[in-house]
């Protein structure tokens, strides 16, 4: 019996499976800073491009945006009031 050889994959390329699934090359994931558990938004362009964009966490986006809004220690004073 002859072994069926799979066509050699080119670096940076992938193929769509019968279930419409795609494996993203690990080098591309590493450069983009994307990993297991991340949610990606998929955008199809009329040029034939498909863009994957990491979903941005709105909380992380605005953490620290209001630095300097309150005098130092003010929020700690409020928290102390809540615990009484």
PDB file with SEQRES, HELIX, SHEET and CRYST1 records, atoms N, CA, C and O in Angstrom:
SEQRES   1 A   84  UNK UNK UNK UNK UNK UNK UNK UNK UNK UNK UNK UNK UNK          
SEQRES   2 A   84  UNK UNK UNK UNK UNK UNK UNK UNK UNK UNK UNK UNK UNK          
SEQRES   3 A   84  UNK UNK UNK UNK UNK UNK UNK UNK UNK UNK UNK UNK UNK          
SEQRES   4 A   84  UNK UNK UNK UNK UNK UNK UNK UNK UNK UNK UNK UNK UNK          
SEQRES   5 A   84  UNK UNK UNK UNK UNK UNK UNK UNK UNK UNK UNK UNK UNK          
SEQRES   6 A   84  UNK UNK UNK UNK UNK UNK UNK UNK UNK UNK UNK UNK UNK          
SEQRES   7 A   84  UNK UNK UNK UNK UNK UNK                                      
HELIX    1 AA1 UNK A   26  UNK A   32  1                                   7    
HELIX    2 AA2 UNK A   58  UNK A   62  1                                   5    
HELIX    3 AA3 UNK A   74  UNK A   83  1                                  10    
SHEET    1 AA1 2 UNK A  40  UNK A  44  0                                        
SHEET    2 AA1 2 UNK A  50  UNK A  54 -1                                        
CRYST1    1.000    1.000    1.000  90.00  90.00  90.00 P 1           1          
ATOM      1  N   UNK A   1       0.834  -1.177   0.000  1.00  0.00           N  
ATOM      2  CA  UNK A   1       0.000   0.000   0.000  1.00  0.00           C  
ATOM      3  C   UNK A   1       0.887   1.252   0.000  1.00  0.00           C  
ATOM      4  O   UNK A   1       1.851   1.320   0.763  1.00  0.00           O  
ATOM      5  N   UNK A   2       0.578   2.228  -0.832  1.00  0.00           N  
ATOM      6  CA  UNK A   2       1.360   3.457  -0.901  1.00  0.00           C  
ATOM      7  C   UNK A   2       0.787   4.492   0.052  1.00  0.00           C  
ATOM      8  O   UNK A   2      -0.426   4.643   0.196  1.00  0.00           O  
ATOM      9  N   UNK A   3       1.698   5.191   0.689  1.00  0.00           N  
ATOM     10  CA  UNK A   3       1.302   6.267   1.597  1.00  0.00           C  
ATOM     11  C   UNK A   3       0.924   7.494   0.768  1.00  0.00           C  
ATOM     12  O   UNK A   3       1.641   7.874  -0.158  1.00  0.00           O  
ATOM     13  N   UNK A   4      -0.197   8.102   1.109  1.00  0.00           N  
ATOM     14  CA  UNK A   4      -0.629   9.318   0.410  1.00  0.00           C  
ATOM     15  C   UNK A   4       0.058  10.503   1.077  1.00  0.00           C  
ATOM     16  O   UNK A   4      -0.116  10.743   2.271  1.00  0.00           O  
ATOM     17  N   UNK A   5       0.829  11.231   0.302  1.00  0.00           N  
ATOM     18  CA  UNK A   5       1.537  12.388   0.846  1.00  0.00           C  
ATOM     19  C   UNK A   5       0.646  13.611   0.793  1.00  0.00           C  
ATOM     20  O   UNK A   5      -0.004  13.897  -0.212  1.00  0.00           O  
ATOM     21  N   UNK A   6       0.639  14.321   1.908  1.00  0.00           N  
ATOM     22  CA  UNK A   6      -0.094  15.580   1.970  1.00  0.00           C  
ATOM     23  C   UNK A   6       0.734  16.657   1.267  1.00  0.00           C  
ATOM     24  O   UNK A   6       1.962  16.654   1.358  1.00  0.00           O  
ATOM     25  N   UNK A   7       0.077  17.562   0.578  1.00  0.00           N  
ATOM     26  CA  UNK A   7       0.837  18.648  -0.039  1.00  0.00           C  
ATOM     27  C   UNK A   7       1.538  19.464   1.049  1.00  0.00           C  
ATOM     28  O   UNK A   7       0.985  19.682   2.127  1.00  0.00           O  
ATOM     29  N   UNK A   8       2.740  19.904   0.759  1.00  0.00           N  
ATOM     30  CA  UNK A   8       3.518  20.668   1.718  1.00  0.00           C  
ATOM     31  C   UNK A   8       2.896  22.056   1.892  1.00  0.00           C  
ATOM     32  O   UNK A   8       2.571  22.732   0.916  1.00  0.00           O  
ATOM     33  N   UNK A   9       2.739  22.460   3.141  1.00  0.00           N  
ATOM     34  CA  UNK A   9       2.168  23.778   3.442  1.00  0.00           C  
ATOM     35  C   UNK A   9       3.239  24.853   3.329  1.00  0.00           C  
ATOM     36  O   UNK A   9       4.386  24.654   3.729  1.00  0.00           O  
ATOM     37  N   UNK A  10       2.852  25.970   2.789  1.00  0.00           N  
ATOM     38  CA  UNK A  10       3.767  27.102   2.701  1.00  0.00           C  
ATOM     39  C   UNK A  10       3.649  27.930   3.972  1.00  0.00           C  
ATOM     40  O   UNK A  10       2.549  28.136   4.485  1.00  0.00           O  
ATOM     41  N   UNK A  11       4.775  28.399   4.473  1.00  0.00           N  
ATOM     42  CA  UNK A  11       4.795  29.184   5.703  1.00  0.00           C  
ATOM     43  C   UNK A  11       3.908  30.428   5.550  1.00  0.00           C  
ATOM     44  O   UNK A  11       4.006  31.171   4.573  1.00  0.00           O  
ATOM     45  N   UNK A  12       3.046  30.623   6.545  1.00  0.00           N  
ATOM     46  CA  UNK A  12       2.161  31.791   6.525  1.00  0.00           C  
ATOM     47  C   UNK A  12       0.851  31.551   5.801  1.00  0.00           C  
ATOM     48  O   UNK A  12       0.017  32.454   5.738  1.00  0.00           O  
ATOM     49  N   UNK A  13       0.643  30.364   5.253  1.00  0.00           N  
ATOM     50  CA  UNK A  13      -0.589  30.054   4.538  1.00  0.00           C  
ATOM     51  C   UNK A  13      -1.404  29.048   5.338  1.00  0.00           C  
ATOM     52  O   UNK A  13      -0.859  28.304   6.153  1.00  0.00           O  
ATOM     53  N   UNK A  14      -2.688  29.029   5.106  1.00  0.00           N  
ATOM     54  CA  UNK A  14      -3.574  28.062   5.733  1.00  0.00           C  
ATOM     55  C   UNK A  14      -4.637  27.668   4.724  1.00  0.00           C  
ATOM     56  O   UNK A  14      -4.703  28.236   3.634  1.00  0.00           O  
ATOM     57  N   UNK A  15      -5.460  26.708   5.079  1.00  0.00           N  
ATOM     58  CA  UNK A  15      -6.494  26.220   4.173  1.00  0.00           C  
ATOM     59  C   UNK A  15      -7.812  26.144   4.944  1.00  0.00           C  
ATOM     60  O   UNK A  15      -7.813  25.872   6.144  1.00  0.00           O  
ATOM     61  N   UNK A  16      -8.914  26.379   4.274  1.00  0.00           N  
ATOM     62  CA  UNK A  16     -10.236  26.275   4.889  1.00  0.00           C  
ATOM     63  C   UNK A  16     -10.668  24.813   4.832  1.00  0.00           C  
ATOM     64  O   UNK A  16     -10.629  24.185   3.774  1.00  0.00           O  
ATOM     65  N   UNK A  17     -11.081  24.278   5.984  1.00  0.00           N  
ATOM     66  CA  UNK A  17     -11.506  22.877   6.048  1.00  0.00           C  
ATOM     67  C   UNK A  17     -12.935  22.728   5.528  1.00  0.00           C  
ATOM     68  O   UNK A  17     -13.603  23.716   5.223  1.00  0.00           O  
ATOM     69  N   UNK A  18     -13.388  21.487   5.433  1.00  0.00           N  
ATOM     70  CA  UNK A  18     -14.768  21.229   4.998  1.00  0.00           C  
ATOM     71  C   UNK A  18     -15.780  21.824   5.959  1.00  0.00           C  
ATOM     72  O   UNK A  18     -16.918  22.100   5.579  1.00  0.00           O  
ATOM     73  N   UNK A  19     -15.367  22.021   7.201  1.00  0.00           N  
ATOM     74  CA  UNK A  19     -16.254  22.604   8.209  1.00  0.00           C  
ATOM     75  C   UNK A  19     -16.068  24.121   8.306  1.00  0.00           C  
ATOM     76  O   UNK A  19     -16.510  24.750   9.267  1.00  0.00           O  
ATOM     77  N   UNK A  20     -15.412  24.694   7.306  1.00  0.00           N  
ATOM     78  CA  UNK A  20     -15.145  26.139   7.257  1.00  0.00           C  
ATOM     79  C   UNK A  20     -14.277  26.610   8.418  1.00  0.00           C  
ATOM     80  O   UNK A  20     -14.427  27.739   8.885  1.00  0.00           O  
ATOM     81  N   UNK A  21     -13.375  25.762   8.884  1.00  0.00           N  
ATOM     82  CA  UNK A  21     -12.467  26.123   9.962  1.00  0.00           C  
ATOM     83  C   UNK A  21     -11.091  26.429   9.383  1.00  0.00           C  
ATOM     84  O   UNK A  21     -10.690  25.882   8.355  1.00  0.00           O  
ATOM     85  N   UNK A  22     -10.386  27.311  10.067  1.00  0.00           N  
ATOM     86  CA  UNK A  22      -9.060  27.732   9.629  1.00  0.00           C  
ATOM     87  C   UNK A  22      -8.114  27.656  10.815  1.00  0.00           C  
ATOM     88  O   UNK A  22      -8.475  28.043  11.927  1.00  0.00           O  
ATOM     89  N   UNK A  23      -6.910  27.161  10.586  1.00  0.00           N  
ATOM     90  CA  UNK A  23      -5.868  27.183  11.603  1.00  0.00           C  
ATOM     91  C   UNK A  23      -4.966  28.364  11.292  1.00  0.00           C  
ATOM     92  O   UNK A  23      -4.459  28.497  10.178  1.00  0.00           O  
ATOM     93  N   UNK A  24      -4.772  29.214  12.280  1.00  0.00           N  
ATOM     94  CA  UNK A  24      -3.952  30.411  12.088  1.00  0.00           C  
ATOM     95  C   UNK A  24      -2.509  30.071  12.468  1.00  0.00           C  
ATOM     96  O   UNK A  24      -2.270  29.530  13.548  1.00  0.00           O  
ATOM     97  N   UNK A  25      -1.554  30.379  11.606  1.00  0.00           N  
ATOM     98  CA  UNK A  25      -0.154  30.084  11.910  1.00  0.00           C  
ATOM     99  C   UNK A  25       0.292  30.713  13.233  1.00  0.00           C  
ATOM    100  O   UNK A  25      -0.034  31.865  13.521  1.00  0.00           O  
ATOM    101  N   UNK A  26       1.032  29.956  14.027  1.00  0.00           N  
ATOM    102  CA  UNK A  26       1.448  30.396  15.356  1.00  0.00           C  
ATOM    103  C   UNK A  26       2.289  31.665  15.311  1.00  0.00           C  
ATOM    104  O   UNK A  26       2.211  32.489  16.222  1.00  0.00           O  
ATOM    105  N   UNK A  27       3.086  31.832  14.272  1.00  0.00           N  
ATOM    106  CA  UNK A  27       3.899  33.052  14.147  1.00  0.00           C  
ATOM    107  C   UNK A  27       3.003  34.289  14.067  1.00  0.00           C  
ATOM    108  O   UNK A  27       3.288  35.312  14.689  1.00  0.00           O  
ATOM    109  N   UNK A  28       1.917  34.184  13.295  1.00  0.00           N  
ATOM    110  CA  UNK A  28       0.995  35.312  13.154  1.00  0.00           C  
ATOM    111  C   UNK A  28       0.296  35.615  14.480  1.00  0.00           C  
ATOM    112  O   UNK A  28       0.101  36.778  14.835  1.00  0.00           O  
ATOM    113  N   UNK A  29      -0.079  34.560  15.210  1.00  0.00           N  
ATOM    114  CA  UNK A  29      -0.722  34.753  16.514  1.00  0.00           C  
ATOM    115  C   UNK A  29       0.223  35.449  17.485  1.00  0.00           C  
ATOM    116  O   UNK A  29      -0.175  36.359  18.213  1.00  0.00           O  
ATOM    117  N   UNK A  30       1.478  35.009  17.486  1.00  0.00           N  
ATOM    118  CA  UNK A  30       2.459  35.590  18.407  1.00  0.00           C  
ATOM    119  C   UNK A  30       2.700  37.068  18.098  1.00  0.00           C  
ATOM    120  O   UNK A  30       2.750  37.892  19.011  1.00  0.00           O  
ATOM    121  N   UNK A  31       2.845  37.400  16.834  1.00  0.00           N  
ATOM    122  CA  UNK A  31       3.081  38.796  16.444  1.00  0.00           C  
ATOM    123  C   UNK A  31       1.892  39.668  16.820  1.00  0.00           C  
ATOM    124  O   UNK A  31       2.070  40.809  17.248  1.00  0.00           O  
ATOM    125  N   UNK A  32       0.676  39.141  16.663  1.00  0.00           N  
ATOM    126  CA  UNK A  32      -0.542  39.899  16.977  1.00  0.00           C  
ATOM    127  C   UNK A  32      -0.838  39.918  18.475  1.00  0.00           C  
ATOM    128  O   UNK A  32      -1.689  40.682  18.929  1.00  0.00           O  
ATOM    129  N   UNK A  33      -0.140  39.083  19.242  1.00  0.00           N  
ATOM    130  CA  UNK A  33      -0.396  39.029  20.675  1.00  0.00           C  
ATOM    131  C   UNK A  33      -1.723  38.378  21.016  1.00  0.00           C  
ATOM    132  O   UNK A  33      -2.353  38.722  22.016  1.00  0.00           O  
ATOM    133  N   UNK A  34      -2.146  37.435  20.182  1.00  0.00           N  
ATOM    134  CA  UNK A  34      -3.422  36.746  20.370  1.00  0.00           C  
ATOM    135  C   UNK A  34      -3.145  35.334  20.850  1.00  0.00           C  
ATOM    136  O   UNK A  34      -2.190  34.694  20.410  1.00  0.00           O  
ATOM    137  N   UNK A  35      -3.994  34.848  21.763  1.00  0.00           N  
ATOM    138  CA  UNK A  35      -3.778  33.510  22.281  1.00  0.00           C  
ATOM    139  C   UNK A  35      -5.072  32.817  22.643  1.00  0.00           C  
ATOM    140  O   UNK A  35      -6.156  33.359  22.426  1.00  0.00           O  
ATOM    141  N   UNK A  36      -4.962  31.615  23.195  1.00  0.00           N  
ATOM    142  CA  UNK A  36      -6.138  30.832  23.575  1.00  0.00           C  
ATOM    143  C   UNK A  36      -7.065  31.627  24.489  1.00  0.00           C  
ATOM    144  O   UNK A  36      -6.620  32.274  25.438  1.00  0.00           O  
ATOM    145  N   UNK A  37      -8.344  31.567  24.192  1.00  0.00           N  
ATOM    146  CA  UNK A  37      -9.343  32.255  25.001  1.00  0.00           C  
ATOM    147  C   UNK A  37      -9.670  33.659  24.526  1.00  0.00           C  
ATOM    148  O   UNK A  37     -10.686  34.223  24.932  1.00  0.00           O  
ATOM    149  N   UNK A  38      -8.826  34.240  23.670  1.00  0.00           N  
ATOM    150  CA  UNK A  38      -9.125  35.577  23.153  1.00  0.00           C  
ATOM    151  C   UNK A  38     -10.301  35.505  22.193  1.00  0.00           C  
ATOM    152  O   UNK A  38     -10.467  34.519  21.474  1.00  0.00           O  
ATOM    153  N   UNK A  39     -11.112  36.549  22.184  1.00  0.00           N  
ATOM    154  CA  UNK A  39     -12.233  36.639  21.261  1.00  0.00           C  
ATOM    155  C   UNK A  39     -11.822  37.540  20.106  1.00  0.00           C  
ATOM    156  O   UNK A  39     -11.287  38.630  20.312  1.00  0.00           O  
ATOM    157  N   UNK A  40     -12.077  37.073  18.892  1.00  0.00           N  
ATOM    158  CA  UNK A  40     -11.726  37.842  17.698  1.00  0.00           C  
ATOM    159  C   UNK A  40     -12.974  38.266  16.957  1.00  0.00           C  
ATOM    160  O   UNK A  40     -13.937  37.506  16.857  1.00  0.00           O  
ATOM    161  N   UNK A  41     -12.955  39.485  16.437  1.00  0.00           N  
ATOM    162  CA  UNK A  41     -14.020  39.972  15.574  1.00  0.00           C  
ATOM    163  C   UNK A  41     -13.594  39.687  14.132  1.00  0.00           C  
ATOM    164  O   UNK A  41     -12.437  39.904  13.770  1.00  0.00           O  
ATOM    165  N   UNK A  42     -14.514  39.207  13.322  1.00  0.00           N  
ATOM    166  CA  UNK A  42     -14.210  38.871  11.931  1.00  0.00           C  
ATOM    167  C   UNK A  42     -14.878  39.900  11.035  1.00  0.00           C  
ATOM    168  O   UNK A  42     -16.076  40.158  11.154  1.00  0.00           O  
ATOM    169  N   UNK A  43     -14.094  40.486  10.134  1.00  0.00           N  
ATOM    170  CA  UNK A  43     -14.620  41.472   9.194  1.00  0.00           C  
ATOM    171  C   UNK A  43     -14.242  41.036   7.775  1.00  0.00           C  
ATOM    172  O   UNK A  43     -13.066  40.837   7.471  1.00  0.00           O  
ATOM    173  N   UNK A  44     -15.248  40.891   6.919  1.00  0.00           N  
ATOM    174  CA  UNK A  44     -15.008  40.535   5.519  1.00  0.00           C  
ATOM    175  C   UNK A  44     -15.026  41.804   4.674  1.00  0.00           C  
ATOM    176  O   UNK A  44     -15.916  42.643   4.807  1.00  0.00           O  
ATOM    177  N   UNK A  45     -14.040  41.928   3.814  1.00  0.00           N  
ATOM    178  CA  UNK A  45     -13.950  43.091   2.934  1.00  0.00           C  
ATOM    179  C   UNK A  45     -14.273  42.666   1.507  1.00  0.00           C  
ATOM    180  O   UNK A  45     -14.062  41.514   1.129  1.00  0.00           O  
ATOM    181  N   UNK A  46     -14.777  43.590   0.735  1.00  0.00           N  
ATOM    182  CA  UNK A  46     -15.149  43.284  -0.648  1.00  0.00           C  
ATOM    183  C   UNK A  46     -13.944  42.962  -1.520  1.00  0.00           C  
ATOM    184  O   UNK A  46     -14.102  42.478  -2.640  1.00  0.00           O  
ATOM    185  N   UNK A  47     -12.746  43.224  -1.020  1.00  0.00           N  
ATOM    186  CA  UNK A  47     -11.510  42.953  -1.761  1.00  0.00           C  
ATOM    187  C   UNK A  47     -11.075  41.499  -1.619  1.00  0.00           C  
ATOM    188  O   UNK A  47     -10.056  41.099  -2.182  1.00  0.00           O  
ATOM    189  N   UNK A  48     -11.843  40.701  -0.867  1.00  0.00           N  
ATOM    190  CA  UNK A  48     -11.486  39.310  -0.651  1.00  0.00           C  
ATOM    191  C   UNK A  48     -10.680  39.104   0.622  1.00  0.00           C  
ATOM    192  O   UNK A  48     -10.296  37.979   0.941  1.00  0.00           O  
ATOM    193  N   UNK A  49     -10.426  40.176   1.343  1.00  0.00           N  
ATOM    194  CA  UNK A  49      -9.682  40.069   2.590  1.00  0.00           C  
ATOM    195  C   UNK A  49     -10.626  39.727   3.742  1.00  0.00           C  
ATOM    196  O   UNK A  49     -11.786  40.138   3.759  1.00  0.00           O  
ATOM    197  N   UNK A  50     -10.107  38.974   4.691  1.00  0.00           N  
ATOM    198  CA  UNK A  50     -10.803  38.712   5.939  1.00  0.00           C  
ATOM    199  C   UNK A  50      -9.891  39.208   7.043  1.00  0.00           C  
ATOM    200  O   UNK A  50      -8.747  38.769   7.160  1.00  0.00           O  
ATOM    201  N   UNK A  51     -10.398  40.123   7.851  1.00  0.00           N  
ATOM    202  CA  UNK A  51      -9.605  40.730   8.908  1.00  0.00           C  
ATOM    203  C   UNK A  51     -10.081  40.190  10.248  1.00  0.00           C  
ATOM    204  O   UNK A  51     -11.276  40.209  10.543  1.00  0.00           O  
ATOM    205  N   UNK A  52      -9.147  39.708  11.056  1.00  0.00           N  
ATOM    206  CA  UNK A  52      -9.440  39.266  12.416  1.00  0.00           C  
ATOM    207  C   UNK A  52      -8.894  40.326  13.358  1.00  0.00           C  
ATOM    208  O   UNK A  52      -7.723  40.697  13.277  1.00  0.00           O  
ATOM    209  N   UNK A  53      -9.745  40.810  14.250  1.00  0.00           N  
ATOM    210  CA  UNK A  53      -9.334  41.844  15.186  1.00  0.00           C  
ATOM    211  C   UNK A  53      -9.700  41.399  16.601  1.00  0.00           C  
ATOM    212  O   UNK A  53     -10.833  40.986  16.850  1.00  0.00           O  
ATOM    213  N   UNK A  54      -8.745  41.481  17.524  1.00  0.00           N  
ATOM    214  CA  UNK A  54      -9.001  41.098  18.917  1.00  0.00           C  
ATOM    215  C   UNK A  54     -10.092  42.005  19.481  1.00  0.00           C  
ATOM    216  O   UNK A  54     -10.056  43.223  19.307  1.00  0.00           O  
ATOM    217  N   UNK A  55     -11.054  41.398  20.152  1.00  0.00           N  
ATOM    218  CA  UNK A  55     -12.115  42.169  20.786  1.00  0.00           C  
ATOM    219  C   UNK A  55     -11.492  42.957  21.932  1.00  0.00           C  
ATOM    220  O   UNK A  55     -10.765  42.411  22.762  1.00  0.00           O  
ATOM    221  N   UNK A  56     -11.791  44.234  21.957  1.00  0.00           N  
ATOM    222  CA  UNK A  56     -11.228  45.093  22.988  1.00  0.00           C  
ATOM    223  C   UNK A  56     -12.118  45.062  24.222  1.00  0.00           C  
ATOM    224  O   UNK A  56     -13.339  45.179  24.118  1.00  0.00           O  
ATOM    225  N   UNK A  57     -11.507  44.906  25.384  1.00  0.00           N  
ATOM    226  CA  UNK A  57     -12.245  44.931  26.643  1.00  0.00           C  
ATOM    227  C   UNK A  57     -12.467  46.393  27.027  1.00  0.00           C  
ATOM    228  O   UNK A  57     -11.507  47.102  27.327  1.00  0.00           O  
ATOM    229  N   UNK A  58     -13.726  46.854  27.022  1.00  0.00           N  
ATOM    230  CA  UNK A  58     -13.978  48.273  27.300  1.00  0.00           C  
ATOM    231  C   UNK A  58     -13.500  48.697  28.695  1.00  0.00           C  
ATOM    232  O   UNK A  58     -13.092  49.842  28.888  1.00  0.00           O  
ATOM    233  N   UNK A  59     -13.549  47.789  29.653  1.00  0.00           N  
ATOM    234  CA  UNK A  59     -13.092  48.128  30.994  1.00  0.00           C  
ATOM    235  C   UNK A  59     -11.596  48.430  30.983  1.00  0.00           C  
ATOM    236  O   UNK A  59     -11.153  49.423  31.560  1.00  0.00           O  
ATOM    237  N   UNK A  60     -10.813  47.559  30.316  1.00  0.00           N  
ATOM    238  CA  UNK A  60      -9.375  47.798  30.246  1.00  0.00           C  
ATOM    239  C   UNK A  60      -9.049  49.077  29.480  1.00  0.00           C  
ATOM    240  O   UNK A  60      -8.050  49.743  29.752  1.00  0.00           O  
ATOM    241  N   UNK A  61      -9.897  49.402  28.532  1.00  0.00           N  
ATOM    242  CA  UNK A  61      -9.652  50.592  27.721  1.00  0.00           C  
ATOM    243  C   UNK A  61      -9.719  51.872  28.550  1.00  0.00           C  
ATOM    244  O   UNK A  61      -8.979  52.821  28.291  1.00  0.00           O  
ATOM    245  N   UNK A  62     -10.610  51.899  29.553  1.00  0.00           N  
ATOM    246  CA  UNK A  62     -10.826  53.130  30.302  1.00  0.00           C  
ATOM    247  C   UNK A  62     -10.232  53.138  31.704  1.00  0.00           C  
ATOM    248  O   UNK A  62     -10.314  54.154  32.395  1.00  0.00           O  
ATOM    249  N   UNK A  63      -9.634  52.025  32.143  1.00  0.00           N  
ATOM    250  CA  UNK A  63      -9.010  52.017  33.463  1.00  0.00           C  
ATOM    251  C   UNK A  63      -7.910  53.076  33.501  1.00  0.00           C  
ATOM    252  O   UNK A  63      -7.041  53.119  32.630  1.00  0.00           O  
ATOM    253  N   UNK A  64      -7.964  53.911  34.503  1.00  0.00           N  
ATOM    254  CA  UNK A  64      -6.958  54.954  34.661  1.00  0.00           C  
ATOM    255  C   UNK A  64      -7.235  56.215  33.868  1.00  0.00           C  
ATOM    256  O   UNK A  64      -6.438  57.152  33.904  1.00  0.00           O  
ATOM    257  N   UNK A  65      -8.351  56.257  33.149  1.00  0.00           N  
ATOM    258  CA  UNK A  65      -8.638  57.426  32.319  1.00  0.00           C  
ATOM    259  C   UNK A  65      -8.930  58.670  33.156  1.00  0.00           C  
ATOM    260  O   UNK A  65      -8.772  59.791  32.674  1.00  0.00           O  
ATOM    261  N   UNK A  66      -9.351  58.479  34.399  1.00  0.00           N  
ATOM    262  CA  UNK A  66      -9.730  59.617  35.229  1.00  0.00           C  
ATOM    263  C   UNK A  66      -8.741  59.857  36.369  1.00  0.00           C  
ATOM    264  O   UNK A  66      -9.120  60.360  37.426  1.00  0.00           O  
ATOM    265  N   UNK A  67      -7.486  59.502  36.156  1.00  0.00           N  
ATOM    266  CA  UNK A  67      -6.461  59.785  37.163  1.00  0.00           C  
ATOM    267  C   UNK A  67      -6.445  61.279  37.443  1.00  0.00           C  
ATOM    268  O   UNK A  67      -6.548  62.103  36.535  1.00  0.00           O  
ATOM    269  N   UNK A  68      -6.313  61.609  38.728  1.00  0.00           N  
ATOM    270  CA  UNK A  68      -6.245  63.017  39.105  1.00  0.00           C  
ATOM    271  C   UNK A  68      -7.600  63.663  39.299  1.00  0.00           C  
ATOM    272  O   UNK A  68      -7.675  64.849  39.620  1.00  0.00           O  
ATOM    273  N   UNK A  69      -8.672  62.912  39.113  1.00  0.00           N  
ATOM    274  CA  UNK A  69     -10.014  63.468  39.267  1.00  0.00           C  
ATOM    275  C   UNK A  69     -10.321  63.772  40.731  1.00  0.00           C  
ATOM    276  O   UNK A  69     -10.996  64.757  41.030  1.00  0.00           O  
ATOM    277  N   UNK A  70      -9.832  62.937  41.642  1.00  0.00           N  
ATOM    278  CA  UNK A  70     -10.055  63.120  43.078  1.00  0.00           C  
ATOM    279  C   UNK A  70      -8.714  63.371  43.756  1.00  0.00           C  
ATOM    280  O   UNK A  70      -7.668  62.931  43.277  1.00  0.00           O  
ATOM    281  N   UNK A  71      -8.761  64.087  44.878  1.00  0.00           N  
ATOM    282  CA  UNK A  71      -7.520  64.331  45.632  1.00  0.00           C  
ATOM    283  C   UNK A  71      -7.001  62.997  46.178  1.00  0.00           C  
ATOM    284  O   UNK A  71      -7.796  62.093  46.438  1.00  0.00           O  
ATOM    285  N   UNK A  72      -5.697  62.859  46.354  1.00  0.00           N  
ATOM    286  CA  UNK A  72      -5.129  61.610  46.870  1.00  0.00           C  
ATOM    287  C   UNK A  72      -5.764  61.219  48.215  1.00  0.00           C  
ATOM    288  O   UNK A  72      -5.869  62.043  49.123  1.00  0.00           O  
ATOM    289  N   UNK A  73      -6.185  59.951  48.327  1.00  0.00           N  
ATOM    290  CA  UNK A  73      -6.765  59.442  49.566  1.00  0.00           C  
ATOM    291  C   UNK A  73      -8.271  59.581  49.675  1.00  0.00           C  
ATOM    292  O   UNK A  73      -8.880  58.968  50.552  1.00  0.00           O  
ATOM    293  N   UNK A  74      -8.895  60.379  48.800  1.00  0.00           N  
ATOM    294  CA  UNK A  74     -10.342  60.622  48.885  1.00  0.00           C  
ATOM    295  C   UNK A  74     -11.146  59.334  48.707  1.00  0.00           C  
ATOM    296  O   UNK A  74     -12.081  59.077  49.466  1.00  0.00           O  
ATOM    297  N   UNK A  75     -10.792  58.535  47.722  1.00  0.00           N  
ATOM    298  CA  UNK A  75     -11.539  57.290  47.485  1.00  0.00           C  
ATOM    299  C   UNK A  75     -11.344  56.301  48.629  1.00  0.00           C  
ATOM    300  O   UNK A  75     -12.258  55.542  48.954  1.00  0.00           O  
ATOM    301  N   UNK A  76     -10.163  56.304  49.242  1.00  0.00           N  
ATOM    302  CA  UNK A  76      -9.939  55.444  50.411  1.00  0.00           C  
ATOM    303  C   UNK A  76     -10.842  55.872  51.560  1.00  0.00           C  
ATOM    304  O   UNK A  76     -11.371  55.026  52.280  1.00  0.00           O  
ATOM    305  N   UNK A  77     -11.024  57.189  51.741  1.00  0.00           N  
ATOM    306  CA  UNK A  77     -11.923  57.692  52.776  1.00  0.00           C  
ATOM    307  C   UNK A  77     -13.354  57.217  52.524  1.00  0.00           C  
ATOM    308  O   UNK A  77     -14.046  56.808  53.456  1.00  0.00           O  
ATOM    309  N   UNK A  78     -13.790  57.270  51.288  1.00  0.00           N  
ATOM    310  CA  UNK A  78     -15.146  56.804  50.947  1.00  0.00           C  
ATOM    311  C   UNK A  78     -15.298  55.323  51.237  1.00  0.00           C  
ATOM    312  O   UNK A  78     -16.311  54.894  51.789  1.00  0.00           O  
ATOM    313  N   UNK A  79     -14.302  54.546  50.870  1.00  0.00           N  
ATOM    314  CA  UNK A  79     -14.367  53.092  51.125  1.00  0.00           C  
ATOM    315  C   UNK A  79     -14.424  52.795  52.623  1.00  0.00           C  
ATOM    316  O   UNK A  79     -15.121  51.878  53.056  1.00  0.00           O  
ATOM    317  N   UNK A  80     -13.681  53.584  53.411  1.00  0.00           N  
ATOM    318  CA  UNK A  80     -13.710  53.395  54.864  1.00  0.00           C  
ATOM    319  C   UNK A  80     -15.110  53.671  55.403  1.00  0.00           C  
ATOM    320  O   UNK A  80     -15.563  52.979  56.315  1.00  0.00           O  
ATOM    321  N   UNK A  81     -15.799  54.665  54.857  1.00  0.00           N  
ATOM    322  CA  UNK A  81     -17.173  54.975  55.273  1.00  0.00           C  
ATOM    323  C   UNK A  81     -18.112  53.805  54.990  1.00  0.00           C  
ATOM    324  O   UNK A  81     -19.013  53.523  55.781  1.00  0.00           O  
ATOM    325  N   UNK A  82     -17.900  53.123  53.858  1.00  0.00           N  
ATOM    326  CA  UNK A  82     -18.779  52.002  53.482  1.00  0.00           C  
ATOM    327  C   UNK A  82     -18.635  50.843  54.454  1.00  0.00           C  
ATOM    328  O   UNK A  82     -19.592  50.107  54.695  1.00  0.00           O  
ATOM    329  N   UNK A  83     -17.437  50.680  55.014  1.00  0.00           N  
ATOM    330  CA  UNK A  83     -17.175  49.539  55.885  1.00  0.00           C  
ATOM    331  C   UNK A  83     -17.668  49.772  57.315  1.00  0.00           C  
ATOM    332  O   UNK A  83     -17.666  48.839  58.118  1.00  0.00           O  
ATOM    333  N   UNK A  84     -18.084  50.975  57.647  1.00  0.00           N  
ATOM    334  CA  UNK A  84     -18.573  51.256  59.006  1.00  0.00           C  
ATOM    335  C   UNK A  84     -19.965  50.777  59.198  1.00  0.00           C  
ATOM    336  O   UNK A  84     -20.527  50.934  60.282  1.00  0.00           O  
TER     337      UNK A  84                                                      
END                                                                             
